[in-house]
Amino acid sequence: MKKNSYKVLIKRELIDFSPDNLRVITKFFTPGNDDRIMKIVSRVLTLPPNKISRILEHTINRFKDRHRDIKRIFKDNFERINTLKDLTMLSLEQKLLIGSYFTMEYSIESAALFNPSIVPSPVQNLTKKDELNVIISFRAVGEGHISSIVFRNGIVSCSGDLKIDVKSEMVEKAKIIPNYTYEKKSFVSKLIEIKSYEFVKEIFDNLLDEFTYDELVESIERFKKKKSKKKKKIGTSAPRYLQALEILEWLAVSTYSVEFKPDLPLSGRVIFPLSINDRKGLEDARFVRFTNSDSKVKYYATYTAYNGITILPQLIETEDFCSFKISTLNGSGSQNKGMALFPEKINGKYAMISRNDNENLFIMYSDDVRFWERPKLLKEPEVYWEFFQIGNSGPPLKTKKGWLLLTHGVGPVRTYCVGAILLDLKNPEKVLGVLEEPLIVPEENERDGYVPNVVYSCGAIIHKACLIVPYAMSDTRSGIAKFNLEQIFENMKLLENQ
C-alpha cells in the first residue's frame, strides 16, 4: 500500500487479468468467392465414404474438448454455404466435414484484456455477511484488433478484498435472436436526426409501433417496387431515397438481441461482433446497475461500435447477463465515445455523462434512455495531468456527499491518469469538489504495453467504506485498485462557488 502525493492510500490488489490465448471461439471461415467455395466442396466430395469418416472423426476428436458442441458448429457453417447449391442430399458426415473446412478458431483475448467495468451481480447467493457478488466486464482484443466483451465473476468481502472465480476454459459467442422486434419511435427519431425520414416515411406508414425484422423487410421491398415503377415512368435519376434506404438498413442491423445458453458459465460468454457496424469491435462497455423509480433493476452498458472506419454509440440492456438487447443511441448528443449513464433517474429523467467534443466533460438529460440531445458543459481540463483532454472513467457512483465521478485525464507524453470529482446529488451540473492530483498513475511496471503510459477504467463500485476500481494498464492487461472512500473526500478541493 502506498500514498499518493496528497495522502490518499492506494492498494493495488495482487490480481492480474492478462490476455489468455487459450480462450478460443469459432468463426465462419470463407474465401469470399462462390467459385472457390464450390471447389472446396467438390474436393471434399471426391473422397470415399470411409476416408470422410476417418478425417471427420480425427477432426472432431481434435476440437471437441475446445468447444461444447463442435458437430453443431460444423453443421451450422455447412448451412451457410448450402445456399449456393442444393446440397441437402449429402450424408450427415459429408455435411459435417464440409462445414469443418469453413470453420476457424479465433482467440478472443490473445492481444489484450483491458478497460474493465464492475457491477453488483443480479444473483446474490452468498453465505457470509456483507459480501457482494460482482461481475467484471472487459474489452477483449484478438487477431486483427477485433474487440469483444467478456466477463468474470467475483466476490467482494466486507473489507473490500476481491476474490475472482476460476474462469471457464471454454467460451462461446452469443446467438442472435431471429426476427427481432423493433420500436418505430427509435427508428423515426434517428432518421429525423440525420434528415432521412421524409424519403422513407412511407415504409413506416405500413408498420405498427412495434414491428419485426421480417415485417420491415417486407415493407422495404414493397416501397422499392413502387419507387422502381415510378422511376421507369418518369425517368428520374439517382433518387435521394436510395441513400435513406441504406441508412435505414444500417440501423436495422445495428439493433438486435443475443442470448446465451443458461448453463454456460458467465466467464464462458463472449459478446462478439455480429453486425456490419461493429465488425471491428465493441469497445469500452461501461456497465451500470440501474434502479428505476419502481425499484426494478436493469443493467445498461454504453459502448462504441466500430466498423473499421466510423464509430456508432450503442446501448446494451440486460437483466440476467444471459439475454442482451443491443440498440443504437440516437440524438445529437450521441455523437462520440465515452458515454456513461447515471444509475438512477435525476429529477425524473435519465442522466448521462459524455464527451461530445473530444476534450471536455458534458452532462445530458432525457426521457428516453436511447435518445440524447442538448449536452451541457460540465467540466473543462483544469490541472496539469488533464490539460490535453478529460473523460469519464465509468458511471457516477452515489454517495451521501454527492455523485462520485471517476475521470481520466491525458497529460504530458500522452500519459493517462484516473482522477475523481464530486457532483451535487440533486443537480449534478454542479461540481462540488475535485481531486487536484490523480488517484491512479501508471507505475513503472504498468507503463509498457500496446499503448504505453495509460491507466483507464470503465466503471467502479463502492462497497462499505471502499472504492474498488478495476483498471487497465497500457491497453494490454488489467488489475484492481482499492481506496478508502473517506480519504478521497478528505483530500478533495471544495469549490467555493458551489
C-alpha positions as CSV (number, residue, x, y, z in Angstrom):
1,M,0.0,0.0,0.0
2,K,1.4,3.4,-0.8
3,K,0.3,7.1,-0.6
4,N,-0.4,9.3,-3.5
5,S,1.2,12.8,-3.1
6,Y,-1.9,14.0,-1.2
7,K,-2.4,11.3,1.4
8,V,-4.9,9.1,-0.4
9,L,-3.8,5.5,0.2
10,I,-4.0,3.2,-2.9
11,K,-3.8,-0.6,-2.6
12,R,-3.2,-2.5,-5.8
13,E,-4.6,-6.0,-5.4
14,L,-2.5,-9.0,-6.3
15,I,-4.9,-9.8,-9.2
16,D,-3.7,-9.9,-12.7
17,F,-6.2,-10.1,-15.6
18,S,-3.9,-10.9,-18.5
19,P,-4.7,-12.0,-22.1
20,D,-5.2,-15.7,-22.4
21,N,-4.7,-17.1,-25.9
22,L,-6.2,-20.4,-24.9
23,R,-9.7,-18.9,-24.9
24,V,-11.0,-19.5,-28.4
25,I,-14.3,-19.3,-30.2
26,T,-15.2,-20.5,-33.7
27,K,-15.9,-18.2,-36.7
28,F,-17.3,-18.9,-40.1
29,F,-14.2,-19.1,-42.5
30,T,-14.8,-18.3,-46.1
31,P,-12.6,-17.4,-49.1
32,G,-15.3,-14.9,-50.1
33,N,-15.6,-16.2,-53.6
34,D,-18.5,-18.5,-54.6
35,D,-16.4,-20.4,-57.2
36,R,-13.7,-21.2,-54.6
37,I,-16.3,-22.3,-52.1
38,M,-17.8,-24.8,-54.6
39,K,-14.3,-26.0,-55.5
40,I,-13.6,-26.8,-51.8
41,V,-16.9,-28.6,-51.6
42,S,-16.1,-30.6,-54.7
43,R,-12.7,-31.7,-53.4
44,V,-14.3,-33.0,-50.2
45,L,-16.9,-34.9,-52.2
46,T,-14.2,-36.7,-54.2
47,L,-13.2,-38.6,-51.0
48,P,-14.6,-42.1,-50.5
49,P,-17.0,-42.6,-47.6
50,N,-14.6,-44.4,-45.4
51,K,-12.0,-41.7,-45.7
52,I,-14.6,-39.0,-45.0
53,S,-15.4,-40.9,-41.8
54,R,-11.8,-41.1,-40.7
55,I,-11.0,-37.5,-41.4
56,L,-14.2,-36.3,-39.7
57,E,-13.6,-38.5,-36.6
58,H,-10.0,-37.2,-36.3
59,T,-11.1,-33.5,-36.7
60,I,-13.9,-33.9,-34.1
61,N,-11.5,-35.5,-31.6
62,R,-9.1,-32.7,-32.0
63,F,-11.6,-29.9,-31.3
64,K,-14.4,-31.5,-29.2
65,D,-12.7,-30.6,-25.9
66,R,-12.2,-26.9,-27.0
67,H,-15.8,-26.3,-27.9
68,R,-19.0,-27.5,-26.3
69,D,-20.8,-28.7,-29.5
70,I,-18.3,-28.9,-32.3
71,K,-20.7,-31.0,-34.5
72,R,-23.4,-28.3,-34.3
73,I,-20.8,-25.7,-35.2
74,F,-19.7,-27.7,-38.3
75,K,-23.4,-28.3,-39.3
76,D,-24.3,-24.6,-38.9
77,N,-21.3,-23.5,-41.0
78,F,-22.2,-26.0,-43.7
79,E,-25.7,-24.5,-43.9
80,R,-24.2,-21.1,-44.5
81,I,-22.7,-22.3,-47.8
82,N,-25.6,-24.6,-48.6
83,T,-27.5,-21.7,-50.2
84,L,-25.0,-21.6,-53.1
85,K,-26.1,-25.0,-54.3
86,D,-28.6,-27.6,-53.2
87,L,-26.5,-30.0,-51.1
88,T,-29.3,-31.4,-48.9
89,M,-29.0,-34.9,-50.3
90,L,-25.5,-35.3,-48.8
91,S,-24.9,-37.6,-45.8
92,L,-24.5,-36.0,-42.4
93,E,-20.9,-37.0,-42.3
94,Q,-20.3,-35.2,-45.7
95,K,-22.1,-32.1,-44.4
96,L,-20.1,-32.0,-41.1
97,L,-16.7,-32.5,-42.9
98,I,-17.6,-29.8,-45.4
99,G,-18.6,-27.5,-42.5
100,S,-15.3,-28.1,-40.8
101,Y,-13.5,-26.6,-43.8
102,F,-15.5,-23.4,-43.4
103,T,-14.7,-23.1,-39.6
104,M,-11.8,-21.4,-38.0
105,E,-10.8,-20.8,-34.4
106,Y,-10.4,-17.2,-33.1
107,S,-8.5,-16.3,-29.9
108,I,-10.7,-13.6,-28.5
109,E,-8.2,-12.1,-26.0
110,S,-4.8,-13.1,-27.4
111,A,-3.7,-9.5,-27.7
112,A,-5.3,-7.6,-24.8
113,L,-7.8,-7.8,-21.9
114,F,-8.5,-4.2,-20.7
115,N,-10.9,-1.3,-20.0
116,P,-12.9,-3.1,-17.3
117,S,-16.1,-2.2,-15.5
118,I,-17.6,-3.7,-12.4
119,V,-21.3,-4.0,-11.2
120,P,-23.1,-6.0,-8.4
121,S,-24.3,-9.3,-9.8
122,P,-28.1,-9.9,-10.2
123,V,-27.5,-13.1,-8.2
124,Q,-26.6,-12.6,-4.6
125,N,-26.5,-16.2,-3.1
126,L,-23.8,-15.5,-0.5
127,T,-23.4,-17.2,2.9
128,K,-21.1,-14.7,4.6
129,K,-22.5,-11.4,5.8
130,D,-21.6,-8.2,4.0
131,E,-20.1,-10.0,1.0
132,L,-21.1,-8.9,-2.6
133,N,-21.2,-10.9,-5.8
134,V,-19.9,-8.8,-8.6
135,I,-19.5,-9.1,-12.4
136,I,-16.5,-7.6,-14.1
137,S,-16.6,-6.9,-17.9
138,F,-13.6,-6.4,-20.1
139,R,-12.8,-5.4,-23.6
140,A,-11.0,-8.4,-25.1
141,V,-8.9,-8.0,-28.3
142,G,-7.7,-10.7,-30.6
143,E,-6.2,-11.0,-34.1
144,G,-6.9,-8.0,-36.3
145,H,-7.6,-5.9,-33.2
146,I,-11.2,-7.1,-33.1
147,S,-12.8,-6.2,-29.8
148,S,-15.5,-8.2,-27.9
149,I,-17.0,-8.1,-24.4
150,V,-16.1,-10.9,-21.9
151,F,-17.0,-11.3,-18.2
152,R,-15.6,-12.6,-14.9
153,N,-17.4,-13.4,-11.6
154,G,-16.0,-12.3,-8.3
155,I,-16.8,-11.8,-4.6
156,V,-16.0,-8.7,-2.6
157,S,-15.5,-9.1,1.1
158,C,-16.7,-6.7,3.8
159,S,-13.2,-5.2,3.8
160,G,-13.2,-4.7,0.0
161,D,-10.9,-7.6,-0.9
162,L,-11.8,-9.2,-4.3
163,K,-11.7,-12.9,-5.0
164,I,-12.2,-14.0,-8.6
165,D,-13.9,-17.2,-9.6
166,V,-12.0,-19.7,-11.8
167,K,-12.8,-18.8,-15.4
168,S,-14.4,-21.2,-17.8
169,E,-12.0,-23.0,-20.1
170,M,-14.5,-22.9,-23.0
171,V,-16.0,-19.7,-24.4
172,E,-19.0,-19.3,-26.8
173,K,-20.4,-16.5,-28.8
174,A,-23.9,-15.3,-28.2
175,K,-26.6,-16.5,-30.6
176,I,-28.5,-13.8,-32.4
177,I,-32.3,-13.9,-31.8
178,P,-34.1,-14.2,-35.2
179,N,-36.8,-11.8,-36.3
180,Y,-36.0,-9.2,-33.7
181,T,-38.8,-6.8,-32.7
182,Y,-38.1,-3.0,-33.2
183,E,-39.7,0.2,-31.9
184,K,-40.8,2.6,-34.6
185,K,-40.2,5.6,-32.3
186,S,-36.4,4.9,-32.2
187,F,-36.1,4.4,-35.9
188,V,-38.0,7.6,-36.7
189,S,-36.0,9.7,-34.2
190,K,-32.7,8.6,-35.7
191,L,-33.8,9.1,-39.3
192,I,-35.2,12.6,-38.5
193,E,-31.9,13.4,-36.7
194,I,-29.9,12.6,-39.9
195,K,-32.5,14.2,-42.2
196,S,-33.5,10.9,-44.0
197,Y,-37.0,10.2,-42.6
198,E,-39.0,12.2,-45.2
199,F,-37.6,10.0,-48.0
200,V,-38.7,6.7,-46.4
201,K,-41.7,7.8,-44.4
202,E,-44.0,5.6,-46.5
203,I,-42.2,2.5,-45.2
204,F,-43.2,3.3,-41.6
205,D,-46.7,4.2,-42.6
206,N,-47.1,0.4,-43.2
207,L,-45.6,-0.7,-39.9
208,L,-47.0,-1.0,-36.4
209,D,-45.5,0.8,-33.4
210,E,-43.6,-2.4,-32.8
211,F,-42.6,-4.5,-35.8
212,T,-40.4,-7.5,-36.6
213,Y,-37.4,-7.6,-38.9
214,D,-39.4,-9.6,-41.5
215,E,-42.1,-7.0,-41.5
216,L,-39.6,-4.3,-42.0
217,V,-38.0,-6.1,-45.0
218,E,-41.5,-6.7,-46.5
219,S,-42.4,-3.0,-46.2
220,I,-39.0,-2.0,-47.7
221,E,-39.5,-4.4,-50.7
222,R,-43.0,-3.0,-51.3
223,F,-41.6,0.5,-51.2
224,K,-38.7,-0.4,-53.6
225,K,-41.1,-1.9,-56.1
226,K,-43.3,1.1,-56.0
227,K,-40.4,3.5,-56.4
228,S,-38.9,1.4,-59.2
229,K,-42.1,1.6,-61.3
230,K,-42.3,5.4,-60.7
231,K,-38.7,5.9,-61.8
232,K,-39.3,4.0,-65.1
233,K,-42.4,6.0,-65.7
234,I,-40.8,9.5,-65.1
235,G,-37.2,8.7,-66.0
236,T,-35.7,10.3,-62.9
237,S,-32.1,9.7,-61.9
238,A,-30.4,8.7,-58.6
239,P,-33.3,9.4,-56.2
240,R,-32.4,10.5,-52.7
241,Y,-34.5,7.8,-51.1
242,L,-31.8,5.2,-52.1
243,Q,-29.3,6.8,-49.6
244,A,-32.1,6.9,-47.0
245,L,-32.8,3.2,-47.6
246,E,-29.1,2.4,-47.0
247,I,-29.3,4.3,-43.7
248,L,-32.5,2.5,-42.7
249,E,-31.0,-0.9,-43.4
250,W,-27.8,0.1,-41.5
251,L,-30.0,1.0,-38.5
252,A,-31.8,-2.3,-38.7
253,V,-28.6,-4.4,-38.5
254,S,-27.4,-2.2,-35.6
255,T,-30.3,-3.2,-33.4
256,Y,-30.7,-6.8,-32.4
257,S,-30.8,-9.2,-29.4
258,V,-28.5,-12.0,-28.5
259,E,-28.7,-14.8,-25.9
260,F,-26.5,-17.5,-24.3
261,K,-27.4,-20.9,-23.1
262,P,-28.4,-20.6,-19.4
263,D,-26.0,-23.4,-18.4
264,L,-23.0,-21.6,-19.9
265,P,-20.9,-20.0,-17.1
266,L,-20.7,-16.3,-17.2
267,S,-16.9,-16.3,-17.9
268,G,-17.6,-18.5,-20.9
269,R,-19.8,-15.9,-22.6
270,V,-18.4,-13.5,-25.2
271,I,-20.4,-10.8,-27.0
272,F,-18.6,-10.9,-30.3
273,P,-19.3,-8.5,-33.3
274,L,-22.4,-9.7,-35.2
275,S,-23.3,-6.7,-37.4
276,I,-21.6,-4.8,-40.2
277,N,-21.4,-1.8,-37.9
278,D,-19.4,-3.4,-35.2
279,R,-17.4,-5.9,-37.3
280,K,-14.1,-4.4,-35.9
281,G,-15.3,-4.4,-32.3
282,L,-17.5,-3.5,-29.4
283,E,-15.3,-1.1,-27.4
284,D,-15.2,0.1,-23.8
285,A,-18.5,-1.1,-22.4
286,R,-19.5,0.9,-19.3
287,F,-21.9,-1.3,-17.4
288,V,-24.2,0.2,-14.7
289,R,-26.8,-1.3,-12.4
290,F,-29.8,0.9,-13.0
291,T,-32.7,1.1,-10.5
292,N,-35.9,2.6,-11.8
293,S,-38.5,4.6,-9.9
294,D,-40.5,1.4,-9.3
295,S,-37.4,-0.2,-7.7
296,K,-37.0,-2.6,-10.7
297,V,-33.4,-3.2,-11.6
298,K,-31.9,-3.4,-15.1
299,Y,-28.3,-3.4,-16.3
300,Y,-27.3,-1.0,-19.1
301,A,-24.0,-0.5,-20.8
302,T,-23.0,2.2,-23.2
303,Y,-20.3,1.2,-25.7
304,T,-18.8,2.2,-29.0
305,A,-19.4,0.1,-32.1
306,Y,-16.5,0.3,-34.6
307,N,-16.6,-0.9,-38.3
308,G,-13.0,-0.1,-39.1
309,I,-13.9,3.4,-40.4
310,T,-16.6,5.1,-38.3
311,I,-17.9,4.7,-34.7
312,L,-21.5,4.3,-33.6
313,P,-22.6,4.9,-29.9
314,Q,-24.6,1.8,-28.8
315,L,-26.6,0.6,-25.8
316,I,-26.8,-2.8,-24.2
317,E,-29.7,-3.8,-21.9
318,T,-29.9,-7.0,-19.8
319,E,-31.5,-8.3,-16.6
320,D,-29.6,-11.5,-16.3
321,F,-26.4,-11.3,-18.3
322,C,-27.8,-14.2,-20.4
323,S,-30.0,-12.3,-22.8
324,F,-28.9,-8.9,-24.2
325,K,-30.7,-6.3,-26.2
326,I,-28.5,-4.1,-28.4
327,S,-29.7,-0.8,-29.9
328,T,-28.4,2.4,-31.4
329,L,-28.2,5.6,-29.3
330,N,-30.0,8.5,-31.0
331,G,-29.9,12.3,-30.9
332,S,-27.4,15.0,-31.5
333,G,-25.8,14.3,-28.1
334,S,-25.0,10.7,-29.1
335,Q,-22.1,11.5,-31.3
336,N,-18.9,10.5,-29.6
337,K,-17.1,8.0,-27.4
338,G,-17.3,7.7,-23.6
339,M,-20.9,8.0,-22.6
340,A,-21.7,6.9,-19.1
341,L,-25.3,6.5,-17.6
342,F,-26.2,7.5,-14.1
343,P,-27.5,4.5,-12.0
344,E,-30.9,6.1,-11.5
345,K,-33.1,9.0,-12.8
346,I,-32.3,12.5,-11.7
347,N,-35.4,14.6,-11.2
348,G,-37.5,12.1,-13.2
349,K,-35.1,12.0,-16.2
350,Y,-32.3,9.7,-17.3
351,A,-28.9,11.4,-17.0
352,M,-25.7,10.8,-18.9
353,I,-22.1,11.9,-18.7
354,S,-20.5,12.4,-22.1
355,R,-17.5,13.9,-24.0
356,N,-19.1,15.4,-27.1
357,D,-16.1,17.4,-28.3
358,N,-13.2,15.0,-27.6
359,E,-11.9,17.4,-24.9
360,N,-14.4,18.3,-22.1
361,L,-17.0,16.6,-19.9
362,F,-20.7,17.2,-20.6
363,I,-23.9,16.1,-19.0
364,M,-27.3,15.4,-20.7
365,Y,-30.8,14.5,-19.6
366,S,-33.5,12.6,-21.4
367,D,-37.0,11.0,-21.0
368,D,-35.8,8.2,-23.3
369,V,-32.6,6.2,-22.5
370,R,-31.9,5.7,-26.2
371,F,-32.3,9.4,-27.2
372,W,-29.9,12.2,-26.1
373,E,-29.8,15.9,-27.0
374,R,-28.6,19.2,-25.7
375,P,-25.3,18.3,-23.9
376,K,-24.3,20.9,-21.3
377,L,-20.7,21.6,-20.5
378,L,-19.8,20.1,-17.1
379,K,-16.0,20.5,-16.7
380,E,-13.0,21.5,-18.7
381,P,-9.4,20.3,-18.2
382,E,-8.0,22.4,-15.3
383,V,-4.9,20.7,-13.8
384,Y,-1.6,19.6,-15.4
385,W,-2.4,15.9,-15.7
386,E,-5.5,16.5,-17.8
387,F,-4.6,19.5,-19.9
388,F,-4.8,17.6,-23.2
389,Q,-8.3,16.2,-22.6
390,I,-10.6,14.6,-20.0
391,G,-13.3,12.0,-20.0
392,N,-15.2,9.8,-17.6
393,S,-14.0,6.5,-16.1
394,G,-17.4,4.9,-15.8
395,P,-20.9,5.7,-14.5
396,P,-21.2,8.1,-11.5
397,L,-21.4,6.4,-8.0
398,K,-23.9,7.6,-5.5
399,T,-22.7,8.6,-2.0
400,K,-24.2,10.6,0.8
401,K,-21.9,13.5,-0.1
402,G,-22.8,13.5,-3.8
403,W,-22.2,11.7,-7.1
404,L,-18.6,10.5,-7.2
405,L,-17.5,10.6,-10.8
406,L,-14.2,8.9,-11.7
407,T,-12.5,10.7,-14.6
408,H,-9.5,10.2,-16.7
409,G,-7.1,12.9,-17.9
410,V,-4.4,13.0,-20.6
411,G,-1.2,14.8,-19.7
412,P,2.4,15.1,-20.8
413,V,3.7,12.4,-23.2
414,R,0.1,11.1,-23.6
415,T,0.0,9.8,-20.1
416,Y,-3.5,8.7,-18.9
417,C,-4.3,9.0,-15.2
418,V,-7.5,8.3,-13.3
419,G,-9.0,11.0,-11.0
420,A,-12.3,12.0,-9.4
421,I,-14.8,14.8,-9.0
422,L,-17.9,15.2,-6.8
423,L,-21.2,16.3,-8.2
424,D,-24.3,17.5,-6.4
425,L,-26.9,14.8,-5.9
426,K,-30.0,16.8,-6.9
427,N,-28.3,18.9,-9.5
428,P,-25.2,17.0,-10.9
429,E,-24.4,20.0,-13.2
430,K,-22.8,21.5,-10.1
431,V,-19.2,20.3,-9.4
432,L,-18.8,20.4,-5.6
433,G,-15.2,19.2,-5.4
434,V,-12.2,17.9,-7.3
435,L,-9.1,16.0,-6.7
436,E,-6.2,18.1,-7.9
437,E,-3.9,15.0,-8.1
438,P,-4.8,11.7,-9.8
439,L,-5.9,8.6,-7.9
440,I,-4.1,6.2,-10.2
441,V,-0.9,7.0,-12.2
442,P,0.8,4.3,-14.3
443,E,3.5,2.7,-12.2
444,E,6.8,1.6,-13.8
445,N,5.5,-2.0,-14.3
446,E,2.3,-0.7,-15.8
447,R,3.7,1.7,-18.4
448,D,4.6,-0.7,-21.2
449,G,2.1,-2.4,-23.5
450,Y,0.1,-1.9,-26.6
451,V,-0.5,1.8,-25.8
452,P,2.2,2.9,-23.3
453,N,1.6,5.1,-20.2
454,V,-2.1,4.5,-19.9
455,V,-4.3,3.5,-17.0
456,Y,-8.0,3.5,-17.7
457,S,-11.3,2.3,-16.2
458,C,-14.8,1.9,-17.5
459,G,-16.5,1.6,-14.1
460,A,-16.0,1.1,-10.3
461,I,-18.2,0.2,-7.3
462,I,-18.4,1.3,-3.7
463,H,-18.8,-1.5,-1.1
464,K,-19.0,-0.5,2.6
465,A,-16.1,2.0,3.1
466,C,-14.2,1.0,0.0
467,L,-13.9,2.3,-3.6
468,I,-12.9,-0.6,-5.8
469,V,-11.6,0.3,-9.2
470,P,-10.8,-2.2,-11.9
471,Y,-8.4,-0.6,-14.3
472,A,-6.4,-1.3,-17.5
473,M,-2.7,-1.0,-17.9
474,S,-1.4,0.3,-21.3
475,D,-4.3,-1.3,-23.2
476,T,-2.9,-4.7,-22.5
477,R,-3.9,-6.2,-19.2
478,S,-6.0,-5.2,-16.1
479,G,-5.7,-5.0,-12.3
480,I,-7.7,-3.8,-9.3
481,A,-7.1,-0.8,-7.1
482,K,-8.8,-0.2,-3.7
483,F,-9.3,3.1,-1.8
484,N,-10.8,4.3,1.4
485,L,-13.8,6.4,0.3
486,E,-13.5,9.0,3.2
487,Q,-9.8,9.7,2.4
488,I,-10.9,10.6,-1.1
489,F,-13.4,13.1,0.2
490,E,-11.0,14.5,2.8
491,N,-8.5,15.3,0.0
492,M,-10.9,16.9,-2.4
493,K,-10.7,20.6,-3.1
494,L,-14.1,22.0,-2.4
495,L,-15.3,24.7,-4.8
496,E,-16.3,27.8,-3.0
497,N,-18.7,29.0,-5.7
498,Q,-20.8,25.9,-5.0
